[in-house]
Amino acid sequence: MSPDRPVGDLFRRFRERLSAEPEDGGAERENGSRATAAGPGVGRTDAGSHDAGLAPHPPRDAEPRRRRKGGRGGGEQLNVPPAEFTSYYGRPILKPPVWRWDIAAYLFTGGLAAGSSLLAAGGQLTGRPVLRRAGRVTALAAVGASTYFLVNDLGRPSRFHHMLRVAKVTSPMSVGTWILSVFGPAAGVAAIAEAAPLLPERGVLGLGRRLLPPAGHAAGLVAAVTAPALATYTGVLLADTAVPSWHEAYPELPAIFAGSALASGAGVGLVAAPRAQAGPARRLAVAGAAMELWGSHRVENRLGLLSEPYTQGTPGKLLRAGRALTAAGVVGALLGRRSRVLSALSGGALIAASVCTRFGIFHGGVASARDPRYTVVPQRERADRRAAEQD
């Protein structure tokens, strides 16, 4: 600042300039400064607010006003409409599961292993060797594939080993790891025992020929006892997450997975066993289909808004295909008592139905996590119900 122009003179000139401006111009500048001070997007009604991802605010005179009745302070109160749900720039509130298709395949192969071991136990106890052999071999192949898919998702085989360091009853993943560790060796011994007739009768291998059948008998029963837990724990695992459509379907998911496991195991028996030995497979197919269809109907109708992911898009198509294939497989199994070809086709339909059901449930949960509406709206509904109960 120049020393020959004192500060008082500068302020006096500034006041004179302000007093010389017209009142409307000053008011206009004052309003503009207020709008600027309020920040971007606040009090704006132009298209720029839409470009910023914010809903435009209505002008102040758009809403009716009313005086406060009584109370201290007086003043005016706006009739503000109830807020409607909008997401923050459309971003999901929950992070979608990072699981890929191999976890859906893991769900299917685990259920197939469980159902096949139950089928093998039925053939073992009723004297149906072809049914027993088909169930044992399929159970071993399926549990091997299931372990591969699980380890592939974990990234390193050592992580599966590290999960065996602890046994936590409250963790479905920990319990499932131990179930798989018990079921796998038992299914392996039972399947290897089917090769006993191929061994020579003398020598060390002859000893194995004599010892393998009773060992396989015991191992097959152990696998069958563990099979229900293997078939259902994956449903508990999904329901234990924060994914909305999985978590809300916690009563139905274990039943769906159990029915799907029974139906797929029955499909193996219908494909592999002759008509004379396929009786247990037909009964298993009816029981599994009933559980699976009941559970699928429940998750598509009981959950309200959270049922939408199971009825729309890819999950809806998969679940509808699963229901159609299950119904066709059961009808074919009942009508194919005298037709080997029809029984085999029915078994293939039941196995394909299990694949569609598992993948449909998997993709339905992922879809519900990606849309924030399925997280916020049920939360608000629960809060409203609690408030109504308190009133």
C-alpha positions in Angstrom: 0.0 0.0 0.0 1.3 3.4 -0.9 2.3 5.5 2.2 0.8 8.7 0.7 -2.7 7.2 0.7 -3.8 6.6 4.3 -6.0 3.7 5.2 -8.9 5.9 6.4 -9.1 7.5 3.0 -9.4 4.1 1.3 -12.3 3.0 3.5 -14.1 6.3 3.0 -13.9 5.9 -0.8 -15.2 2.3 -0.5 -18.2 3.3 1.6 -19.1 6.1 -0.9 -18.9 3.6 -3.8 -21.3 1.2 -2.0 -23.8 4.0 -1.2 -23.8 5.1 -4.8 -24.9 1.7 -6.2 -28.7 1.0 -6.8 -30.5 -1.0 -4.2 -31.6 -3.8 -6.7 -28.0 -4.3 -7.8 -26.8 -4.6 -4.3 -29.6 -7.1 -3.5 -28.7 -9.1 -6.6 -25.1 -9.2 -5.6 -26.0 -10.2 -2.0 -28.1 -13.0 -3.2 -25.3 -14.2 -5.5 -22.8 -14.1 -2.7 -25.2 -16.1 -0.5 -25.6 -18.7 -3.2 -21.9 -18.9 -3.7 -21.2 -19.2 0.0 -23.7 -22.1 0.3 -21.4 -24.3 -1.8 -21.9 -26.1 -5.1 -25.2 -28.0 -5.5 -27.0 -26.3 -2.6 -30.0 -24.3 -3.5 -29.4 -24.9 -7.2 -32.2 -25.9 -9.5 -30.3 -25.9 -12.8 -29.0 -28.8 -14.8 -25.6 -28.5 -13.1 -27.0 -30.1 -10.0 -28.0 -33.1 -12.0 -24.6 -33.3 -13.5 -23.1 -33.4 -10.1 -25.2 -36.4 -9.1 -27.4 -34.5 -6.7 -31.1 -34.0 -6.8 -32.1 -30.4 -7.4 -33.5 -28.5 -4.4 -37.0 -26.9 -4.9 -37.2 -23.2 -4.5 -38.1 -21.9 -1.1 -41.6 -20.9 -2.0 -42.4 -24.3 -3.5 -43.3 -25.8 -0.2 -46.1 -24.5 2.0 -45.2 -23.0 5.3 -47.0 -22.9 8.6 -46.5 -21.3 11.9 -45.4 -23.3 14.9 -48.2 -23.7 17.4 -47.0 -23.0 20.9 -43.6 -23.9 22.1 -40.7 -21.6 22.6 -38.9 -19.7 19.9 -41.7 -19.2 17.4 -40.6 -19.0 13.8 -41.7 -21.0 10.8 -41.5 -24.7 10.0 -41.5 -26.2 6.5 -43.7 -29.1 5.6 -40.9 -31.3 4.4 -42.0 -34.4 2.4 -40.8 -37.8 3.6 -37.4 -38.7 2.2 -37.2 -41.3 -0.6 -34.4 -43.8 -0.9 -31.6 -42.8 -3.3 -28.2 -44.4 -3.4 -25.0 -42.4 -3.0 -24.2 -42.0 -6.7 -25.6 -45.5 -7.4 -22.8 -47.2 -5.5 -23.5 -50.5 -3.7 -23.6 -50.3 0.1 -22.3 -53.9 0.5 -19.2 -55.2 -1.4 -20.5 -58.0 -3.6 -18.9 -61.4 -2.9 -15.6 -61.9 -4.5 -16.4 -65.6 -5.1 -16.4 -66.7 -8.7 -18.1 -69.5 -10.6 -15.9 -72.0 -9.0 -17.7 -71.5 -5.6 -21.0 -72.3 -7.3 -19.4 -75.4 -8.8 -18.1 -76.2 -5.3 -21.7 -76.0 -4.0 -22.9 -78.4 -6.7 -20.1 -81.0 -6.4 -20.3 -81.1 -2.7 -24.0 -81.8 -2.8 -23.5 -84.4 -5.5 -20.9 -86.2 -3.4 -23.3 -86.2 -0.4 -26.2 -87.5 -2.4 -24.1 -90.2 -4.1 -22.8 -91.5 -0.8 -26.3 -91.8 0.6 -27.2 -93.7 -2.6 -24.2 -96.0 -2.2 -25.2 -96.7 1.4 -28.7 -97.6 0.3 -27.3 -100.0 -2.3 -24.9 -101.4 0.2 -27.6 -102.1 2.8 -30.2 -103.5 0.3 -27.8 -105.7 -1.6 -27.6 -103.7 -4.9 -24.0 -103.8 -5.9 -24.3 -101.8 -9.1 -26.1 -99.0 -7.2 -23.5 -99.1 -4.5 -20.5 -99.0 -6.9 -21.9 -96.1 -8.9 -22.6 -94.1 -5.7 -19.2 -94.7 -4.2 -17.2 -93.9 -7.4 -19.3 -90.8 -8.0 -18.9 -89.6 -4.4 -15.1 -89.9 -4.6 -15.0 -88.0 -7.9 -17.3 -85.3 -6.8 -15.6 -84.7 -3.4 -12.3 -84.5 -5.3 -13.7 -81.9 -7.6 -15.3 -80.0 -4.7 -11.9 -79.9 -2.9 -10.2 -78.6 -6.1 -12.8 -75.8 -6.5 -12.4 -74.8 -2.9 -8.6 -74.7 -3.0 -8.7 -72.9 -6.3 -10.8 -70.2 -4.7 -8.6 -70.0 -1.6 -5.6 -69.4 -3.9 -3.1 -71.7 -2.2 -3.5 -75.3 -0.9 -1.8 -74.3 2.3 -4.7 -72.2 3.3 -7.0 -75.2 3.4 -4.4 -76.8 5.7 -4.3 -73.7 7.9 -8.0 -73.9 8.4 -7.6 -77.3 10.1 -5.5 -75.7 12.9 -8.7 -74.7 14.8 -12.2 -76.1 15.1 -14.7 -73.3 15.6 -18.3 -74.4 16.0 -19.7 -71.0 15.4 -17.9 -70.7 12.0 -19.7 -72.5 9.2 -16.5 -72.4 7.2 -14.5 -74.1 9.9 -17.1 -76.7 10.5 -17.4 -77.3 6.7 -13.6 -77.8 6.5 -13.7 -80.5 9.1 -16.8 -82.2 7.5 -15.0 -82.3 4.2 -11.9 -83.7 5.9 -13.9 -86.5 7.4 -16.0 -87.3 4.4 -13.3 -87.2 1.8 -11.1 -90.1 3.2 -14.1 -92.2 4.0 -15.5 -91.8 0.5 -12.0 -92.6 -0.9 -11.7 -95.8 1.1 -15.2 -96.9 0.1 -14.5 -96.3 -3.6 -11.1 -98.0 -3.5 -12.8 -101.0 -1.9 -14.8 -101.5 -5.2 -11.5 -102.5 -6.8 -10.9 -105.4 -4.5 -12.2 -108.1 -6.9 -9.6 -107.0 -9.4 -6.7 -107.9 -7.1 -5.0 -111.3 -7.1 -6.1 -113.8 -4.5 -2.5 -114.5 -3.2 0.3 -112.5 -1.8 0.2 -109.0 -0.3 -2.4 -107.9 -2.8 -4.5 -110.9 -1.9 -4.5 -109.7 1.7 -5.8 -106.4 0.4 -8.5 -108.2 -1.5 -9.7 -109.7 1.7 -9.4 -106.6 3.9 -10.8 -103.9 1.5 -14.5 -105.1 1.4 -15.1 -104.8 5.2 -13.1 -101.6 5.3 -15.1 -100.2 2.4 -18.3 -101.2 4.2 -17.4 -99.3 7.3 -16.1 -96.3 5.4 -19.2 -96.2 3.2 -21.4 -95.9 6.4 -19.1 -93.2 7.8 -19.5 -91.2 4.6 -23.2 -91.7 4.6 -23.5 -90.4 8.2 -21.4 -87.3 7.3 -23.3 -86.7 4.0 -26.3 -84.7 5.5 -23.9 -82.2 7.1 -21.9 -81.9 3.9 -25.1 -81.3 1.9 -26.5 -78.6 4.2 -23.5 -76.7 5.6 -23.0 -74.7 2.4 -26.5 -73.3 2.8 -25.7 -72.3 6.4 -22.5 -70.7 5.1 -24.3 -68.5 2.6 -27.0 -67.5 5.0 -24.3 -66.5 7.6 -23.1 -63.7 5.3 -24.4 -60.1 5.0 -25.7 -60.7 1.5 -29.4 -59.7 1.8 -31.1 -62.4 -0.3 -28.9 -65.2 1.2 -29.1 -64.0 4.8 -32.9 -63.6 4.8 -33.4 -67.1 3.3 -31.6 -68.8 6.1 -34.5 -71.2 6.9 -34.8 -72.4 3.2 -31.2 -72.6 1.9 -30.2 -75.7 3.9 -33.4 -77.4 2.8 -32.9 -76.5 -0.8 -29.3 -77.7 -0.8 -30.3 -81.0 0.9 -33.0 -81.6 -1.6 -30.7 -80.8 -4.5 -28.1 -83.2 -3.1 -30.6 -86.0 -2.8 -32.0 -85.4 -6.3 -28.5 -85.3 -7.9 -27.5 -88.5 -6.1 -30.7 -90.1 -7.3 -29.9 -89.0 -10.8 -26.6 -90.9 -10.6 -28.4 -94.1 -9.6 -31.0 -93.7 -12.4 -28.2 -93.2 -15.0 -25.9 -96.0 -13.8 -28.1 -98.7 -12.3 -30.3 -101.2 -14.2 -34.1 -100.9 -13.7 -34.1 -103.8 -11.2 -31.8 -102.0 -8.8 -33.0 -98.4 -9.3 -35.8 -98.5 -6.7 -33.9 -96.6 -3.9 -32.8 -94.0 -6.5 -36.5 -93.4 -7.5 -37.5 -92.9 -3.9 -34.5 -90.6 -3.3 -35.5 -88.6 -6.3 -39.0 -88.0 -5.1 -37.9 -87.0 -1.6 -35.1 -84.7 -2.9 -37.4 -83.0 -5.5 -40.1 -82.3 -2.9 -37.6 -80.5 -0.6 -35.9 -78.6 -3.4 -39.2 -77.4 -5.0 -40.6 -76.4 -1.6 -37.5 -74.4 -0.7 -37.3 -72.7 -4.1 -41.0 -71.7 -3.9 -40.4 -70.2 -0.5 -37.4 -68.1 -1.4 -39.2 -66.7 -4.5 -42.4 -65.8 -2.6 -41.7 -65.4 1.2 -38.9 -62.8 1.2 -40.8 -59.9 -0.3 -38.4 -57.4 -2.0 -35.5 -59.8 -1.4 -37.2 -62.4 -3.5 -36.7 -60.3 -6.6 -33.1 -61.3 -7.3 -34.3 -65.0 -7.5 -37.0 -64.2 -10.0 -35.2 -61.8 -12.4 -32.4 -62.0 -14.9 -30.0 -64.9 -14.9 -30.9 -66.2 -11.4 -34.5 -66.3 -12.3 -33.9 -68.2 -15.6 -31.6 -70.7 -13.8 -34.1 -71.4 -11.0 -37.0 -71.8 -13.4 -35.0 -74.2 -15.5 -34.1 -76.1 -12.3 -37.7 -76.4 -11.3 -38.7 -77.6 -14.8 -35.9 -80.2 -15.0 -36.6 -81.4 -11.4 -40.3 -82.0 -12.2 -39.5 -83.7 -15.5 -36.9 -85.9 -13.8 -39.3 -87.0 -11.1 -42.0 -87.8 -13.6 -39.6 -89.7 -15.8 -38.2 -91.6 -12.8 -41.7 -92.8 -11.8 -42.8 -93.6 -15.3 -39.5 -95.2 -16.4 -39.7 -98.3 -14.3 -39.9 -100.4 -17.5 -37.7 -98.2 -19.7 -33.9 -98.0 -19.2 -33.6 -95.1 -21.6 -36.3 -93.0 -19.8 -34.7 -93.7 -16.4 -31.3 -92.5 -17.7 -32.8 -89.4 -19.2 -34.6 -88.7 -15.9 -31.4 -89.1 -14.0 -29.6 -86.6 -16.3 -32.4 -84.1 -15.9 -32.1 -84.3 -12.1 -28.4 -83.8 -12.2 -28.8 -80.8 -14.6 -31.6 -79.4 -12.3 -29.2 -79.5 -9.3 -26.6 -77.5 -11.3 -29.2 -74.9 -12.3 -30.4 -74.6 -8.7 -27.0 -74.1 -7.2 -25.9 -71.5 -9.7 -29.2 -69.7 -9.5 -29.0 -69.4 -5.7 -25.4 -68.2 -6.0 -26.1 -65.6 -8.7 -29.2 -64.4 -6.9 -27.3 -63.5 -3.8 -24.6 -61.7 -5.7 -27.2 -59.6 -7.5 -28.8 -58.6 -4.2 -25.5 -57.4 -2.9 -24.9 -55.2 -5.9 -28.1 -53.3 -5.7 -28.2 -51.0 -2.6 -32.0 -51.1 -2.6 -32.0 -54.6 -1.3 -29.9 -53.5 1.7 -31.6 -50.2 2.7 -35.3 -50.8 2.0 -35.5 -53.9 4.3 -33.6 -52.1 7.0 -36.0 -49.2 6.9 -39.0 -51.6 7.0 -37.6 -53.3 10.0 -37.0 -50.0 11.7 -40.6 -48.9 11.0 -42.0 -52.1 12.4 -40.0 -51.7 15.6 -41.2 -48.1 15.9 -44.8 -49.2 15.4 -44.4 -51.9 18.0 -43.0 -49.4 20.5 -45.9 -47.0 19.9 
